[in-house]
Amino acid sequence: MRVMISVFNPQTVVLLLGFLLLVAGVWALLGWQWALVALGMVLIVIAVLINRNDARREVSK
C-alpha cells in the first residue's frame, strides 16, 4: 500500500496563514485595491523563494 505524503508541511501552513493574514489586514486598513497589490507582491516573493530553493537543489545534485 502506498503511503500518501502530505504537501502541507508546517512551514507551508505557517506561510499560507501569514499570507492570508497579511492580505486580510491590508484589506481591512486600505481597501480591496491595495489588498490585491499586497497579494501580488506576496505571490512574487513566494515565487522567487521557490525558484531560489529549486536552483539550490539542482546545484547540490
Secondary structure, DSSP 8 states (H G I E B T S, - for coil): ------S--HHHHHHHHHHHHHHHHHHHHH-HHHHHHHHHHHHHHHHHHHHHHHHHHHHH-
